[in-house]
Amino acid sequence: MDFSEALEKEGIFAPAIRPPSVPNGESRIRMTIMATHTEQDIQQICKAFYKVGKKLEVI
């Protein structure tokens, strides 16, 4: 949930998927990339994931 909330603060909507939708201890982030996303959009998403991962010490 922290990762998802931090991404939202970066302008990225990526909801957390958690139990019971996935097994305990295997929560994840759901992203949907569409043809309408630009290269710049994808770069922004990647930078946000990296920034949040470093901040939360996931990376």
mmCIF file as Biopython writes it, N, C-alpha, C and O atoms, coordinates in Angstrom:
data_model
#
loop_
_atom_site.group_PDB
_atom_site.id
_atom_site.type_symbol
_atom_site.label_atom_id
_atom_site.label_alt_id
_atom_site.label_comp_id
_atom_site.label_asym_id
_atom_site.label_entity_id
_atom_site.label_seq_id
_atom_site.pdbx_PDB_ins_code
_atom_site.Cartn_x
_atom_site.Cartn_y
_atom_site.Cartn_z
_atom_site.occupancy
_atom_site.B_iso_or_equiv
_atom_site.auth_seq_id
_atom_site.auth_asym_id
_atom_site.pdbx_PDB_model_num
ATOM 1   N N  . MET A ? 1  ? 0.828  -1.186  0.000   1.0 0.0 1  A 1 
ATOM 2   C CA . MET A ? 1  ? 0.000  0.000   0.000   1.0 0.0 1  A 1 
ATOM 3   C C  . MET A ? 1  ? 0.875  1.253   0.000   1.0 0.0 1  A 1 
ATOM 4   O O  . MET A ? 1  ? 0.553  2.231   -0.674  1.0 0.0 1  A 1 
ATOM 5   N N  . ASP A ? 2  ? 1.970  1.230   0.747   1.0 0.0 2  A 1 
ATOM 6   C CA . ASP A ? 2  ? 2.859  2.395   0.798   1.0 0.0 2  A 1 
ATOM 7   C C  . ASP A ? 2  ? 3.405  2.728   -0.583  1.0 0.0 2  A 1 
ATOM 8   O O  . ASP A ? 2  ? 3.467  3.896   -0.968  1.0 0.0 2  A 1 
ATOM 9   N N  . PHE A ? 3  ? 3.798  1.705   -1.323  1.0 0.0 3  A 1 
ATOM 10  C CA . PHE A ? 3  ? 4.368  1.911   -2.654  1.0 0.0 3  A 1 
ATOM 11  C C  . PHE A ? 3  ? 3.323  2.531   -3.574  1.0 0.0 3  A 1 
ATOM 12  O O  . PHE A ? 3  ? 3.618  3.482   -4.299  1.0 0.0 3  A 1 
ATOM 13  N N  . SER A ? 4  ? 2.113  2.002   -3.549  1.0 0.0 4  A 1 
ATOM 14  C CA . SER A ? 4  ? 1.031  2.515   -4.377  1.0 0.0 4  A 1 
ATOM 15  C C  . SER A ? 4  ? 0.712  3.972   -4.031  1.0 0.0 4  A 1 
ATOM 16  O O  . SER A ? 4  ? 0.528  4.802   -4.922  1.0 0.0 4  A 1 
ATOM 17  N N  . GLU A ? 5  ? 0.649  4.270   -2.746  1.0 0.0 5  A 1 
ATOM 18  C CA . GLU A ? 5  ? 0.350  5.637   -2.310  1.0 0.0 5  A 1 
ATOM 19  C C  . GLU A ? 5  ? 1.470  6.599   -2.705  1.0 0.0 5  A 1 
ATOM 20  O O  . GLU A ? 5  ? 1.202  7.736   -3.095  1.0 0.0 5  A 1 
ATOM 21  N N  . ALA A ? 6  ? 2.713  6.153   -2.606  1.0 0.0 6  A 1 
ATOM 22  C CA . ALA A ? 6  ? 3.841  6.997   -2.993  1.0 0.0 6  A 1 
ATOM 23  C C  . ALA A ? 6  ? 3.843  7.244   -4.499  1.0 0.0 6  A 1 
ATOM 24  O O  . ALA A ? 6  ? 4.158  8.347   -4.944  1.0 0.0 6  A 1 
ATOM 25  N N  . LEU A ? 7  ? 3.495  6.228   -5.284  1.0 0.0 7  A 1 
ATOM 26  C CA . LEU A ? 7  ? 3.399  6.418   -6.728  1.0 0.0 7  A 1 
ATOM 27  C C  . LEU A ? 7  ? 2.313  7.426   -7.070  1.0 0.0 7  A 1 
ATOM 28  O O  . LEU A ? 7  ? 2.492  8.255   -7.962  1.0 0.0 7  A 1 
ATOM 29  N N  . GLU A ? 8  ? 1.197  7.362   -6.370  1.0 0.0 8  A 1 
ATOM 30  C CA . GLU A ? 8  ? 0.109  8.309   -6.629  1.0 0.0 8  A 1 
ATOM 31  C C  . GLU A ? 8  ? 0.564  9.743   -6.377  1.0 0.0 8  A 1 
ATOM 32  O O  . GLU A ? 8  ? 0.170  10.655  -7.103  1.0 0.0 8  A 1 
ATOM 33  N N  . LYS A ? 9  ? 1.390  9.946   -5.354  1.0 0.0 9  A 1 
ATOM 34  C CA . LYS A ? 9  ? 1.928  11.275  -5.075  1.0 0.0 9  A 1 
ATOM 35  C C  . LYS A ? 9  ? 2.834  11.751  -6.200  1.0 0.0 9  A 1 
ATOM 36  O O  . LYS A ? 9  ? 3.033  12.952  -6.379  1.0 0.0 9  A 1 
ATOM 37  N N  . GLU A ? 10 ? 3.386  10.801  -6.962  1.0 0.0 10 A 1 
ATOM 38  C CA . GLU A ? 10 ? 4.236  11.114  -8.116  1.0 0.0 10 A 1 
ATOM 39  C C  . GLU A ? 10 ? 3.409  11.259  -9.395  1.0 0.0 10 A 1 
ATOM 40  O O  . GLU A ? 10 ? 3.957  11.484  -10.474 1.0 0.0 10 A 1 
ATOM 41  N N  . GLY A ? 11 ? 2.083  11.127  -9.265  1.0 0.0 11 A 1 
ATOM 42  C CA . GLY A ? 11 ? 1.205  11.278  -10.422 1.0 0.0 11 A 1 
ATOM 43  C C  . GLY A ? 11 ? 0.959  10.007  -11.198 1.0 0.0 11 A 1 
ATOM 44  O O  . GLY A ? 11 ? 0.486  10.053  -12.333 1.0 0.0 11 A 1 
ATOM 45  N N  . ILE A ? 12 ? 1.278  8.857   -10.594 1.0 0.0 12 A 1 
ATOM 46  C CA . ILE A ? 12 ? 1.114  7.560   -11.252 1.0 0.0 12 A 1 
ATOM 47  C C  . ILE A ? 12 ? 0.016  6.775   -10.538 1.0 0.0 12 A 1 
ATOM 48  O O  . ILE A ? 12 ? 0.120  6.510   -9.340  1.0 0.0 12 A 1 
ATOM 49  N N  . PHE A ? 13 ? -1.033 6.403   -11.267 1.0 0.0 13 A 1 
ATOM 50  C CA . PHE A ? 13 ? -2.092 5.573   -10.687 1.0 0.0 13 A 1 
ATOM 51  C C  . PHE A ? 13 ? -1.713 4.116   -10.894 1.0 0.0 13 A 1 
ATOM 52  O O  . PHE A ? 13 ? -1.717 3.614   -12.018 1.0 0.0 13 A 1 
ATOM 53  N N  . ALA A ? 14 ? -1.385 3.446   -9.800  1.0 0.0 14 A 1 
ATOM 54  C CA . ALA A ? 14 ? -0.978 2.037   -9.837  1.0 0.0 14 A 1 
ATOM 55  C C  . ALA A ? 14 ? -1.474 1.385   -8.545  1.0 0.0 14 A 1 
ATOM 56  O O  . ALA A ? 14 ? -0.752 1.342   -7.549  1.0 0.0 14 A 1 
ATOM 57  N N  . PRO A ? 15 ? -2.701 0.880   -8.568  1.0 0.0 15 A 1 
ATOM 58  C CA . PRO A ? 15 ? -3.269 0.311   -7.345  1.0 0.0 15 A 1 
ATOM 59  C C  . PRO A ? 15 ? -2.537 -0.928  -6.849  1.0 0.0 15 A 1 
ATOM 60  O O  . PRO A ? 15 ? -1.983 -1.702  -7.630  1.0 0.0 15 A 1 
ATOM 61  N N  . ALA A ? 16 ? -2.550 -1.096  -5.541  1.0 0.0 16 A 1 
ATOM 62  C CA . ALA A ? 16 ? -1.963 -2.279  -4.914  1.0 0.0 16 A 1 
ATOM 63  C C  . ALA A ? 16 ? -2.964 -3.427  -4.986  1.0 0.0 16 A 1 
ATOM 64  O O  . ALA A ? 16 ? -4.160 -3.246  -4.757  1.0 0.0 16 A 1 
ATOM 65  N N  . ILE A ? 17 ? -2.456 -4.599  -5.306  1.0 0.0 17 A 1 
ATOM 66  C CA . ILE A ? 17 ? -3.267 -5.816  -5.310  1.0 0.0 17 A 1 
ATOM 67  C C  . ILE A ? 17 ? -2.807 -6.621  -4.106  1.0 0.0 17 A 1 
ATOM 68  O O  . ILE A ? 17 ? -1.633 -6.977  -4.004  1.0 0.0 17 A 1 
ATOM 69  N N  . ARG A ? 18 ? -3.711 -6.902  -3.214  1.0 0.0 18 A 1 
ATOM 70  C CA . ARG A ? 18 ? -3.350 -7.558  -1.952  1.0 0.0 18 A 1 
ATOM 71  C C  . ARG A ? 18 ? -4.319 -8.680  -1.638  1.0 0.0 18 A 1 
ATOM 72  O O  . ARG A ? 18 ? -5.342 -8.822  -2.308  1.0 0.0 18 A 1 
ATOM 73  N N  . PRO A ? 19 ? -4.009 -9.483  -0.622  1.0 0.0 19 A 1 
ATOM 74  C CA . PRO A ? 19 ? -4.898 -10.591 -0.259  1.0 0.0 19 A 1 
ATOM 75  C C  . PRO A ? 19 ? -6.322 -10.080 0.001   1.0 0.0 19 A 1 
ATOM 76  O O  . PRO A ? 19 ? -6.495 -8.991  0.549   1.0 0.0 19 A 1 
ATOM 77  N N  . PRO A ? 20 ? -7.305 -10.829 -0.374  1.0 0.0 20 A 1 
ATOM 78  C CA . PRO A ? 20 ? -7.285 -12.220 -0.828  1.0 0.0 20 A 1 
ATOM 79  C C  . PRO A ? 20 ? -7.112 -12.383 -2.340  1.0 0.0 20 A 1 
ATOM 80  O O  . PRO A ? 20 ? -7.150 -13.508 -2.837  1.0 0.0 20 A 1 
ATOM 81  N N  . SER A ? 21 ? -6.926 -11.296 -3.075  1.0 0.0 21 A 1 
ATOM 82  C CA . SER A ? 21 ? -6.737 -11.419 -4.530  1.0 0.0 21 A 1 
ATOM 83  C C  . SER A ? 21 ? -5.442 -12.137 -4.881  1.0 0.0 21 A 1 
ATOM 84  O O  . SER A ? 21 ? -5.361 -12.805 -5.912  1.0 0.0 21 A 1 
ATOM 85  N N  . VAL A ? 22 ? -4.432 -12.002 -4.034  1.0 0.0 22 A 1 
ATOM 86  C CA . VAL A ? 22 ? -3.149 -12.701 -4.202  1.0 0.0 22 A 1 
ATOM 87  C C  . VAL A ? 22 ? -2.807 -13.360 -2.876  1.0 0.0 22 A 1 
ATOM 88  O O  . VAL A ? 22 ? -3.347 -12.963 -1.844  1.0 0.0 22 A 1 
ATOM 89  N N  . PRO A ? 23 ? -1.926 -14.357 -2.871  1.0 0.0 23 A 1 
ATOM 90  C CA . PRO A ? 23 ? -1.553 -15.022 -1.615  1.0 0.0 23 A 1 
ATOM 91  C C  . PRO A ? 23 ? -0.904 -14.047 -0.620  1.0 0.0 23 A 1 
ATOM 92  O O  . PRO A ? 23 ? -0.292 -13.056 -1.020  1.0 0.0 23 A 1 
ATOM 93  N N  . ASN A ? 24 ? -1.046 -14.339 0.666   1.0 0.0 24 A 1 
ATOM 94  C CA . ASN A ? 24 ? -0.395 -13.536 1.703   1.0 0.0 24 A 1 
ATOM 95  C C  . ASN A ? 24 ? 1.095  -13.417 1.408   1.0 0.0 24 A 1 
ATOM 96  O O  . ASN A ? 24 ? 1.742  -14.391 1.023   1.0 0.0 24 A 1 
ATOM 97  N N  . GLY A ? 25 ? 1.626  -12.224 1.591   1.0 0.0 25 A 1 
ATOM 98  C CA . GLY A ? 25 ? 3.041  -11.984 1.373   1.0 0.0 25 A 1 
ATOM 99  C C  . GLY A ? 25 ? 3.424  -11.772 -0.081  1.0 0.0 25 A 1 
ATOM 100 O O  . GLY A ? 25 ? 4.605  -11.619 -0.393  1.0 0.0 25 A 1 
ATOM 101 N N  . GLU A ? 26 ? 2.445  -11.759 -0.975  1.0 0.0 26 A 1 
ATOM 102 C CA . GLU A ? 26 ? 2.734  -11.597 -2.400  1.0 0.0 26 A 1 
ATOM 103 C C  . GLU A ? 26 ? 1.981  -10.426 -3.014  1.0 0.0 26 A 1 
ATOM 104 O O  . GLU A ? 26 ? 1.615  -10.476 -4.189  1.0 0.0 26 A 1 
ATOM 105 N N  . SER A ? 27 ? 1.746  -9.382  -2.244  1.0 0.0 27 A 1 
ATOM 106 C CA . SER A ? 27 ? 1.073  -8.199  -2.771  1.0 0.0 27 A 1 
ATOM 107 C C  . SER A ? 27 ? 1.878  -7.617  -3.915  1.0 0.0 27 A 1 
ATOM 108 O O  . SER A ? 27 ? 3.098  -7.770  -3.965  1.0 0.0 27 A 1 
ATOM 109 N N  . ARG A ? 28 ? 1.203  -6.958  -4.826  1.0 0.0 28 A 1 
ATOM 110 C CA . ARG A ? 28 ? 1.878  -6.406  -6.000  1.0 0.0 28 A 1 
ATOM 111 C C  . ARG A ? 28 ? 1.195  -5.144  -6.491  1.0 0.0 28 A 1 
ATOM 112 O O  . ARG A ? 28 ? 0.122  -4.775  -6.015  1.0 0.0 28 A 1 
ATOM 113 N N  . ILE A ? 29 ? 1.822  -4.499  -7.432  1.0 0.0 29 A 1 
ATOM 114 C CA . ILE A ? 29 ? 1.302  -3.280  -8.042  1.0 0.0 29 A 1 
ATOM 115 C C  . ILE A ? 29 ? 0.733  -3.646  -9.405  1.0 0.0 29 A 1 
ATOM 116 O O  . ILE A ? 29 ? 1.338  -4.418  -10.148 1.0 0.0 29 A 1 
ATOM 117 N N  . ARG A ? 30 ? -0.432 -3.091  -9.732  1.0 0.0 30 A 1 
ATOM 118 C CA . ARG A ? 30 ? -1.048 -3.353  -11.040 1.0 0.0 30 A 1 
ATOM 119 C C  . ARG A ? 30 ? -0.881 -2.117  -11.921 1.0 0.0 30 A 1 
ATOM 120 O O  . ARG A ? 30 ? -1.240 -1.004  -11.535 1.0 0.0 30 A 1 
ATOM 121 N N  . MET A ? 31 ? -0.334 -2.335  -13.096 1.0 0.0 31 A 1 
ATOM 122 C CA . MET A ? 31 ? -0.177 -1.263  -14.077 1.0 0.0 31 A 1 
ATOM 123 C C  . MET A ? 31 ? -0.855 -1.684  -15.369 1.0 0.0 31 A 1 
ATOM 124 O O  . MET A ? 31 ? -0.829 -2.857  -15.741 1.0 0.0 31 A 1 
ATOM 125 N N  . THR A ? 32 ? -1.448 -0.741  -16.036 1.0 0.0 32 A 1 
ATOM 126 C CA . THR A ? 32 ? -2.019 -0.989  -17.352 1.0 0.0 32 A 1 
ATOM 127 C C  . THR A ? 32 ? -1.417 0.021   -18.311 1.0 0.0 32 A 1 
ATOM 128 O O  . THR A ? 32 ? -1.643 1.225   -18.183 1.0 0.0 32 A 1 
ATOM 129 N N  . ILE A ? 33 ? -0.659 -0.467  -19.257 1.0 0.0 33 A 1 
ATOM 130 C CA . ILE A ? 33 ? -0.054 0.384   -20.269 1.0 0.0 33 A 1 
ATOM 131 C C  . ILE A ? 33 ? -0.928 0.295   -21.516 1.0 0.0 33 A 1 
ATOM 132 O O  . ILE A ? 33 ? -1.321 -0.792  -21.939 1.0 0.0 33 A 1 
ATOM 133 N N  . MET A ? 34 ? -1.223 1.446   -22.091 1.0 0.0 34 A 1 
ATOM 134 C CA . MET A ? 34 ? -2.079 1.492   -23.282 1.0 0.0 34 A 1 
ATOM 135 C C  . MET A ? 34 ? -1.318 2.091   -24.461 1.0 0.0 34 A 1 
ATOM 136 O O  . MET A ? 34 ? -0.281 2.730   -24.285 1.0 0.0 34 A 1 
ATOM 137 N N  . ALA A ? 35 ? -1.836 1.879   -25.639 1.0 0.0 35 A 1 
ATOM 138 C CA . ALA A ? 35 ? -1.209 2.408   -26.852 1.0 0.0 35 A 1 
ATOM 139 C C  . ALA A ? 35 ? -1.165 3.931   -26.837 1.0 0.0 35 A 1 
ATOM 140 O O  . ALA A ? 35 ? -0.348 4.530   -27.536 1.0 0.0 35 A 1 
ATOM 141 N N  . THR A ? 36 ? -2.016 4.553   -26.066 1.0 0.0 36 A 1 
ATOM 142 C CA . THR A ? 36 ? -2.049 6.017   -26.010 1.0 0.0 36 A 1 
ATOM 143 C C  . THR A ? 36 ? -0.958 6.594   -25.111 1.0 0.0 36 A 1 
ATOM 144 O O  . THR A ? 36 ? -0.734 7.805   -25.125 1.0 0.0 36 A 1 
ATOM 145 N N  . HIS A ? 37 ? -0.278 5.757   -24.333 1.0 0.0 37 A 1 
ATOM 146 C CA . HIS A ? 37 ? 0.847  6.242   -23.533 1.0 0.0 37 A 1 
ATOM 147 C C  . HIS A ? 37 ? 2.015  6.548   -24.466 1.0 0.0 37 A 1 
ATOM 148 O O  . HIS A ? 37 ? 2.313  5.784   -25.384 1.0 0.0 37 A 1 
ATOM 149 N N  . THR A ? 38 ? 2.659  7.660   -24.217 1.0 0.0 38 A 1 
ATOM 150 C CA . THR A ? 38 ? 3.802  8.064   -25.036 1.0 0.0 38 A 1 
ATOM 151 C C  . THR A ? 38 ? 5.101  7.530   -24.427 1.0 0.0 38 A 1 
ATOM 152 O O  . THR A ? 38 ? 5.117  7.033   -23.300 1.0 0.0 38 A 1 
ATOM 153 N N  . GLU A ? 39 ? 6.165  7.640   -25.179 1.0 0.0 39 A 1 
ATOM 154 C CA . GLU A ? 39 ? 7.485  7.265   -24.663 1.0 0.0 39 A 1 
ATOM 155 C C  . GLU A ? 39 ? 7.794  8.086   -23.410 1.0 0.0 39 A 1 
ATOM 156 O O  . GLU A ? 39 ? 8.361  7.570   -22.446 1.0 0.0 39 A 1 
ATOM 157 N N  . GLN A ? 40 ? 7.423  9.352   -23.430 1.0 0.0 40 A 1 
ATOM 158 C CA . GLN A ? 40 ? 7.639  10.227  -22.272 1.0 0.0 40 A 1 
ATOM 159 C C  . GLN A ? 40 ? 6.845  9.728   -21.063 1.0 0.0 40 A 1 
ATOM 160 O O  . GLN A ? 40 ? 7.352  9.753   -19.941 1.0 0.0 40 A 1 
ATOM 161 N N  . ASP A ? 41 ? 5.605  9.275   -21.279 1.0 0.0 41 A 1 
ATOM 162 C CA . ASP A ? 41 ? 4.798  8.714   -20.187 1.0 0.0 41 A 1 
ATOM 163 C C  . ASP A ? 41 ? 5.506  7.513   -19.561 1.0 0.0 41 A 1 
ATOM 164 O O  . ASP A ? 41 ? 5.588  7.399   -18.338 1.0 0.0 41 A 1 
ATOM 165 N N  . ILE A ? 42 ? 6.012  6.626   -20.405 1.0 0.0 42 A 1 
ATOM 166 C CA . ILE A ? 42 ? 6.681  5.414   -19.920 1.0 0.0 42 A 1 
ATOM 167 C C  . ILE A ? 42 ? 7.945  5.784   -19.142 1.0 0.0 42 A 1 
ATOM 168 O O  . ILE A ? 42 ? 8.236  5.184   -18.107 1.0 0.0 42 A 1 
ATOM 169 N N  . GLN A ? 43 ? 8.690  6.765   -19.634 1.0 0.0 43 A 1 
ATOM 170 C CA . GLN A ? 43 ? 9.885  7.211   -18.920 1.0 0.0 43 A 1 
ATOM 171 C C  . GLN A ? 43 ? 9.522  7.796   -17.562 1.0 0.0 43 A 1 
ATOM 172 O O  . GLN A ? 43 ? 10.220 7.555   -16.577 1.0 0.0 43 A 1 
ATOM 173 N N  . GLN A ? 44 ? 8.435  8.563   -17.503 1.0 0.0 44 A 1 
ATOM 174 C CA . GLN A ? 44 ? 7.979  9.143   -16.237 1.0 0.0 44 A 1 
ATOM 175 C C  . GLN A ? 44 ? 7.596  8.038   -15.250 1.0 0.0 44 A 1 
ATOM 176 O O  . GLN A ? 44 ? 7.922  8.118   -14.066 1.0 0.0 44 A 1 
ATOM 177 N N  . ILE A ? 45 ? 6.909  7.016   -15.738 1.0 0.0 45 A 1 
ATOM 178 C CA . ILE A ? 45 ? 6.514  5.888   -14.896 1.0 0.0 45 A 1 
ATOM 179 C C  . ILE A ? 45 ? 7.751  5.182   -14.342 1.0 0.0 45 A 1 
ATOM 180 O O  . ILE A ? 45 ? 7.821  4.890   -13.148 1.0 0.0 45 A 1 
ATOM 181 N N  . CYS A ? 46 ? 8.722  4.910   -15.207 1.0 0.0 46 A 1 
ATOM 182 C CA . CYS A ? 46 ? 9.946  4.228   -14.775 1.0 0.0 46 A 1 
ATOM 183 C C  . CYS A ? 46 ? 10.696 5.049   -13.731 1.0 0.0 46 A 1 
ATOM 184 O O  . CYS A ? 46 ? 11.168 4.502   -12.735 1.0 0.0 46 A 1 
ATOM 185 N N  . LYS A ? 47 ? 10.808 6.345   -13.951 1.0 0.0 47 A 1 
ATOM 186 C CA . LYS A ? 47 ? 11.487 7.216   -12.990 1.0 0.0 47 A 1 
ATOM 187 C C  . LYS A ? 47 ? 10.747 7.232   -11.657 1.0 0.0 47 A 1 
ATOM 188 O O  . LYS A ? 47 ? 11.375 7.226   -10.599 1.0 0.0 47 A 1 
ATOM 189 N N  . ALA A ? 48 ? 9.421  7.253   -11.701 1.0 0.0 48 A 1 
ATOM 190 C CA . ALA A ? 48 ? 8.633  7.259   -10.464 1.0 0.0 48 A 1 
ATOM 191 C C  . ALA A ? 48 ? 8.829  5.952   -9.698  1.0 0.0 48 A 1 
ATOM 192 O O  . ALA A ? 48 ? 8.997  5.968   -8.479  1.0 0.0 48 A 1 
ATOM 193 N N  . PHE A ? 49 ? 8.809  4.813   -10.410 1.0 0.0 49 A 1 
ATOM 194 C CA . PHE A ? 49 ? 9.026  3.525   -9.751  1.0 0.0 49 A 1 
ATOM 195 C C  . PHE A ? 49 ? 10.403 3.493   -9.093  1.0 0.0 49 A 1 
ATOM 196 O O  . PHE A ? 49 ? 10.539 3.040   -7.957  1.0 0.0 49 A 1 
ATOM 197 N N  . TYR A ? 50 ? 11.417 3.971   -9.802  1.0 0.0 50 A 1 
ATOM 198 C CA . TYR A ? 50 ? 12.771 3.974   -9.258  1.0 0.0 50 A 1 
ATOM 199 C C  . TYR A ? 50 ? 12.848 4.876   -8.023  1.0 0.0 50 A 1 
ATOM 200 O O  . TYR A ? 50 ? 13.383 4.476   -6.989  1.0 0.0 50 A 1 
ATOM 201 N N  . LYS A ? 51 ? 12.315 6.086   -8.137  1.0 0.0 51 A 1 
ATOM 202 C CA . LYS A ? 51 ? 12.355 7.049   -7.028  1.0 0.0 51 A 1 
ATOM 203 C C  . LYS A ? 51 ? 11.663 6.488   -5.792  1.0 0.0 51 A 1 
ATOM 204 O O  . LYS A ? 51 ? 12.200 6.554   -4.686  1.0 0.0 51 A 1 
ATOM 205 N N  . VAL A ? 52 ? 10.478 5.940   -5.984  1.0 0.0 52 A 1 
ATOM 206 C CA . VAL A ? 52 ? 9.708  5.388   -4.856  1.0 0.0 52 A 1 
ATOM 207 C C  . VAL A ? 52 ? 10.419 4.158   -4.289  1.0 0.0 52 A 1 
ATOM 208 O O  . VAL A ? 52 ? 10.482 3.985   -3.072  1.0 0.0 52 A 1 
ATOM 209 N N  . GLY A ? 53 ? 10.950 3.311   -5.161  1.0 0.0 53 A 1 
ATOM 210 C CA . GLY A ? 53 ? 11.664 2.127   -4.694  1.0 0.0 53 A 1 
ATOM 211 C C  . GLY A ? 53 ? 12.869 2.490   -3.842  1.0 0.0 53 A 1 
ATOM 212 O O  . GLY A ? 53 ? 13.116 1.863   -2.812  1.0 0.0 53 A 1 
ATOM 213 N N  . LYS A ? 54 ? 13.623 3.506   -4.269  1.0 0.0 54 A 1 
ATOM 214 C CA . LYS A ? 54 ? 14.775 3.959   -3.487  1.0 0.0 54 A 1 
ATOM 215 C C  . LYS A ? 54 ? 14.325 4.564   -2.153  1.0 0.0 54 A 1 
ATOM 216 O O  . LYS A ? 54 ? 14.927 4.307   -1.110  1.0 0.0 54 A 1 
ATOM 217 N N  . LYS A ? 55 ? 13.268 5.365   -2.202  1.0 0.0 55 A 1 
ATOM 218 C CA . LYS A ? 55 ? 12.762 6.027   -0.995  1.0 0.0 55 A 1 
ATOM 219 C C  . LYS A ? 55 ? 12.294 5.001   0.039   1.0 0.0 55 A 1 
ATOM 220 O O  . LYS A ? 55 ? 12.546 5.151   1.234   1.0 0.0 55 A 1 
ATOM 221 N N  . LEU A ? 56 ? 11.621 3.973   -0.430  1.0 0.0 56 A 1 
ATOM 222 C CA . LEU A ? 56 ? 11.082 2.955   0.465   1.0 0.0 56 A 1 
ATOM 223 C C  . LEU A ? 56 ? 12.064 1.805   0.675   1.0 0.0 56 A 1 
ATOM 224 O O  . LEU A ? 56 ? 11.744 0.812   1.327   1.0 0.0 56 A 1 
ATOM 225 N N  . GLU A ? 57 ? 13.263 1.954   0.115   1.0 0.0 57 A 1 
ATOM 226 C CA . GLU A ? 57 ? 14.334 0.955   0.235   1.0 0.0 57 A 1 
ATOM 227 C C  . GLU A ? 57 ? 13.918 -0.407  -0.276  1.0 0.0 57 A 1 
ATOM 228 O O  . GLU A ? 57 ? 14.223 -1.436  0.327   1.0 0.0 57 A 1 
ATOM 229 N N  . VAL A ? 58 ? 13.211 -0.397  -1.407  1.0 0.0 58 A 1 
ATOM 230 C CA . VAL A ? 58 ? 12.793 -1.637  -2.066  1.0 0.0 58 A 1 
ATOM 231 C C  . VAL A ? 58 ? 13.834 -2.034  -3.092  1.0 0.0 58 A 1 
ATOM 232 O O  . VAL A ? 58 ? 14.028 -3.220  -3.363  1.0 0.0 58 A 1 
ATOM 233 N N  . ILE A ? 59 ? 14.510 -1.038  -3.668  1.0 0.0 59 A 1 
ATOM 234 C CA . ILE A ? 59 ? 15.515 -1.295  -4.712  1.0 0.0 59 A 1 
ATOM 235 C C  . ILE A ? 59 ? 16.875 -1.396  -4.056  1.0 0.0 59 A 1 
ATOM 236 O O  . ILE A ? 59 ? 17.876 -1.610  -4.739  1.0 0.0 59 A 1 
#
